[in-house]
Each structure stands twice: as structure tokens, then as C-alpha cells.
Amino acid sequence: MTETPAPSPSPTSPPRSRRRFWILISLVVLVIGLWSAYWTVARGMAVDILRNTYEVAETEGGALVCGAQRLGGYPFRFELECQPFEAGDAQGRAGALAGLRVIALAYNPRHVIVEADGPATLRFDDPHPFDRLSADWTSARASARLVEAGLRDADLFVEEPKISGISADAAVSLTASRATVHARRSPSVPEDADFALRLAGLAVPALEGAAEISADATLAGGAAALAGRGDWMSLLRQDEAVRVSELRASASGVNLRATGTLFLDAKGRLAGTLPLTVSGADKLPALLAPFFPEGSSVPTSLAGAVIGFGAPTTLDGAPAVTVPLRFEAGVARVGLIPIASLPPMF
């Protein structure tokens, strides 16, 4: 008995595996083509937005300068790079960065990442505590998430920041190991905005050792300002505009905790009251002495007022006292003792 040979495949009908291969290749090419078209169109829209932004700034009396502008990032992101970046407004305020990169993910363009290269400078022609501010850092990155109504939340991370302020009367220099700022719409009151600040390893030339500072606060009506629709100055001038849920600082054996409300008065000066809890108050004279003229009795008087008139309590398990910290008419006071004059913030 002879076996019947299996029929050979027709030369006009390629094997099924080969057909699937070509279908897959065609789909890949189609996806690449569609994605490239999307990226090209979106890049063109970004160019138009940039052009309009420059024109609006110029119309309002300011200027935006993106040196050596480059817009790329294909295929998975859109990346604008400026080397350097400069900005100015009609009031004579101007700032500059050595470099700026703005990155949006092509598959999620509402998540924006900003990277900045130092050094940076700020100059002021209008009345301001400093004529010029300069800053530098090891790395600085911000991340923002957008929704249809504007900014939902933002985060800033700066490693090893260094800030210097120069005025006709003095020069101030601050350094830290790390600084972070977080902003978001308040989950409990959607019209408000929550802010958090953390400063680690803060070094002040007149201060022995490093300080740690943290603050959590809520700005009433701040959600509109985050979205770019509100006026920050108008919001800050409302009574009890800023609700400080917790402010903490520690340095040289002194620990502080405060809560309360703040705002700006009609002249742009800080106003409000923060009940201040202090542990290690006996160390206040040595801590504050470098910030006052030599021989000043204010540090000792302040420590005496805190210890003598403060209500006994505890802070993190240590003995402490609570006194009111008031900001009024351009003067900061602890109890009845003035501790500093406050220039307008804006």
C-alpha cells in the first residue's frame, strides 16, 4: 500500500504565519505614522502657544527671552529648552536662569515637569527689601498636574539651595541641604489651596548649627489663584487669609511650634497672630544675639518675657511655654516685646 503524499502549499497562498507577520508590520507602521502625525501637530500647537505668550508679555510691557530655543523630545515627550531664560515685567522686576527645560509627556500632556539650571538672579526697581536676589543649587525640579479648570497640584524639589540677598544696608546669605514646596487644591474645601514647606539643614551665617523648618498652611480662595484666575495679592489681603495649621522650627536646642492666621495689611506688611509654643526658651538669648546689634538687651528681654509670661505646657514631651506672636503695623511682637520691624512684602 502506497502513502498519498501531502499536498504542497500553493505558491499563490503564503503560509498563515507569514501573513500574520505582514499584518503586524502594517499595524506597527500605521501606529508609528499616526503617533508621528499627532506629535507633529501638537508641536506646532506648542510653537503657536509660545509665540502668543511672548507677544502677550511684550504687549503688557514685559519680556520673555528664550535663548537658544529648542523644541524637541520626539517620540514620547515634548521638551522646550532655553539657554538662558529671562523674564521681566512692566514694573522693572526681572529674572534670569542659566537654563530652563519644560517637559510634557506626549501620552499625558497635562503632567508637566520643569527643570532649572542655576545660577538665577532677580532684580527689583520698585521698593523691595532687597535690590537683588541670587540663587544657585545642585538640582531643581518642579512637577505640575493640570486639569480643565487649571492647576490641580504642584511640587518643587531643590537640592542644596543657596540664596543671597543684597540691599543698600545689608547682605544676607542662606543655604540648606534640601528644600521642598507642595501646593494642591484643598480636598476638604475645593475653593481653598493647601501649601507645605520643608527646609532641611538650613544654615544662617550668624547661627551655630543647622535649623529645620516646616510649615503647613491653607490659603482661603487659593484654588482660583493656582488655576491662574485669581489675584494673589487680593487673596492675601483678606482677613485671616492664611490659616497656619502648623509651623515648626528647631535650632540650637530651641524648638518652636505655632498655629494661627496671617494676612497682609493695606501696606503689604505681615499681620495676624500666631500662638507660639517654645521649648528650650532659656537658650533663646544665645540663639537670637547674632541677629541684634552688639550689646542689645532685646534677646535677654525676649527670653525673660517668654519664660515669665508664657503659659506652661509641653512640646514633644519637653517642658515649654506658649505666648502670642503678633504682627501688627509693621512690627513683630512676642507679648508686649517688639522683636523686629517688618518691611512690606509686596
N, C-alpha and C positions, 0 to 999 in steps of 0.2 A: 504494500500500500504506500503510495507516494503522498507526501505532505504538500498542501497547496501553499505556495509562497504568499506572505502578507503583501497587500498592495502597497506600492511605494507612493509617498505623498506627491500630489500633483505639483508640478513646477510653478503653476499659477496660483497655488494656495500656500502661502508661507506658514510655517508652524505657528500654533497659537501663542507660544511663549514669545516668539519674535514680534507678533502683532501687539501683544501687551506692552512689550518694551517700547515700541514706537508710540503707542498711545501715551505711555508715561512721559516719554521725552517731549511729546507735543504739549502735554499739560504743564510740564515744568517751564517750557519756553513761553507758554501763554501767561502763566503766573508771573514770570520774570518781566514780561512785556507790560502787563497791567501794573505791576508794582513800580516799574521804572516810569511809566506814564504818570502814576499818582505822585511819585516823588518829584518829578519834573514840574508838574502843575503846582504842587504845594511849595516848591522852592520859588517859583515865580510869584506866588501869593506873598511869600515871606519878603521877597525883594520889594514888592509894592508897599507892604506894610512899613518896611524900613524907610523907604523913600518918603512916605507920608509922615512918618514920625519925625524925620529930620526937618521937613518943611513946616510942620506944626511948631516945633521948637523954635525955629527961626522966626516964624510969624509972631510968636509970643515974646520975642526979644531975647531968647536964649540961643543955645547952640549945642548940637551933639556932633562929635567928631569921632569916627571910627577909622583909625589909622590902619593902613594895610588890610583893608576889609577882605575877609574870605568867607564864603558861604558854601559849605560842603557837607560831608557826613554820609554820603550815599554808601550803602543802601538802607541802613537801619536807623538813621537819625538825621536830624537837621542841625548843623553846627555853624554858628556865627562866631567868627574870631576877629577881634580888633587888637592891634598892636601899634600904639596905645589906644586907650579910650578916654575921651574928655567930654565934660558936660558943664554947661553954665546956664544961669538964668538971668532975667532982666534986672534983678536986684544986685547983681555983681558977685553973687556967690558962684564959685567954680570948683570943680573937682577933676582929678585925673587918676587913672590907673595905668600901670605899666602894661597890663594886658587883661583882656576880658574874653571869656568864652561862654556863649549861651547855647545850651544843647536841649533839643526837644526830641523825644523818641518818636520815630516815624509811625510806629504801631500804637503809640499813646501820646499824641502831641500835647495833651493837657498836663503832662508831667514835665516840668521844665527844670533843668539843672544849670546853675550859673557857677563858673569858676573864675576867680580873680587872681591876678599876679600883682604882687607889691613891687615897689612901694606905691602908696597912694597919698595924695595931698588934697586938702580942702582949703580954700581961701575965702575970706569974708570981707566985703566992703561996707556992709551995714553994721550997726552996733552989735557986738558979739564979745563974749568973754575972751575969746582968742582971735588973733588976726589970722592965724594959720594953724591947721592941724595936719599932721603927717602920721602915717601908719605903715607898718610892714608886718609880715607874717611868713610862716613856713608854708602853710596851705590855707586856703579859704574857699569854702564851697557852700552854696545855698541850693535848696530844693523847694519847689513850689508846685502845688497841685491846684489846678483850675477847674471850676465848674461853670455852668452857663451864667450864673449870677456874679462871677468874679473869682477872687482868690478864696480857696477853701482853707488851706493851711500852708505854712512855710517854715523851713528850718534853716538855721545858719550855723556852720561849724568852722571855727577858726583855730588853727594850731599855732601856738607861740606868738600871739599878737603883741605888737609893740606900738604904743601910741604916744605922740609928743605934741604938746600944745604950746604955742609961742604967742605972747602978747607983749605990749609995751612995758608991762610991770613985772612979768614973771614967765618962767618956762616950767612946764610940767611934763613928766615922763612916767609912763606906766607900762608894765609888762605883765604877762600872765602865761601860764603853761597851756591853757585851753579856755576858750570862750564859746558858749552856745546860746542861741536865742531861738525860741519856738513861738509861733503865732498860729492861732486857729480860731474859727468861729466857735463860740461857746456852745457846748452841747445842751446846756440847761436853758439858756436864753439865746435863741438864734440871732437876735439883733446885736448882741454883745460880742466882744472878742477877748480871748484869753491869751496871755503872754507869760513866758517863762524865761528867766535869765540865769545862767550859771557861769561863774568866773572861778577858775581853779588856779592856785598858785599865783595870785595877784601880788606883784611886788611894787612897792612905792619906795623911792629913794630914802625918804625920811623914816621909813618903818622897818623895824627889825623883824626878819622872818617874812613869811608869805601869809596872805589873807585869803579866806574863802568867802565868797558871796553868792547867795542865791535869792531869787525873788520870783514870786508868782502873783500876777495881778490880772484884773479884768477891766477893760475899757468899755464904759457904757456906750452903746451905739456903735462900737468899733467895727462891726461886721461890714457896714457900708464903706468905711474907710479902707478896710482890707480889699474890698472889691473895686476900689478906685472911684467910688461915687460920693464919698464923704469928705468933709474938711476936718483934718486932724486938729487944727487949732481951735475950731469951734467946739469940737467934742471935748477937748481938754479943758476948755474954759467953763464947762458945765460944773455946777456944784456936785461934789463927790463923784467926779468923772472917773477916777481911777480907784477901784477897790483893791487894796493890797491884802490878799489873803494870807501871805506870809513873806516876810523879808528877814533873811538871816545873814549874819556876818560874824566871822571869828578871826581874831588876830592877837598875838602876844598874850595869850591867856585870857582875853576878854571875849565873851560871847554875847551876841545881841540877837533879839528876836522882836519883830514889830508887825502889827497889823493895823489897818485903819483905812482912811480915804484921803486922796490928794486931788488937787486940780491946779490950774493956772489962774492967777488973778488977772485983772484988766491990763496990767503992765507986763504980763508974761512971766511972772515970778511964781515959784512953787508955793502953794498954800495948802493947809489942811492939818490934820492931827494924826499922829501915829503913836499909840501907847507902846512904849519901849520897855522891854524886859532885858535886864543886864545881869550877867553873872561875871564874877571877877572884877567888880567895879573898883576895887582897891588898886587895880593895875591901870586904871584909866589915866592918871597923871603922866606916867611914863609913856603910855601909848599916844596921848594927844600932844605932849610937849613939843615934838618936832614940827607941828602944824601951827604953832603960835609963836609970836616974837619971843626972843630970849628974855627970860625973867618974867614972862606973863604969869599972872596968878589964875587965869581962866581954867587951865586943866585941873588944878587942885580944887578950885571953887566948884567946878562942874562935878567932879567926883564926890565932893562933900555934899552937894545938893542931891545927887543921885542916891547916895547912901542914906543921907539924913531924911529926905522927904519921900523916898520911894516906898511903895507898899511891898512888904516881904512876900516872896513867892519862891518858886523853884524853876529852873530851866535845865532840861535834860538831867534831872536828878540832883543838880547842884544848887546851893543857896543863891537866890537872885532877888532883885527888886524891880518894880515896874513904875515908870514915870512917864508923863505925857511929853512927847516930842512934837512941838508945834512949829509950823511955818506960817508966818504972817508978816505982811508989809515988808517983805524983803529981808526978814531976819529969821533964823532958826533958833529956837529956844528949847531948853530942857527945863521944865518947870518955869521958873522966873529968870533963869540964867541964859543970856544970849551967847550962842556959841559960834555963829558965823553969819556974815552978810550974804544974801543971795542975789546975784545979778539976774536980769531977765534971761530966760532960757531961749526965747524966740522973740 
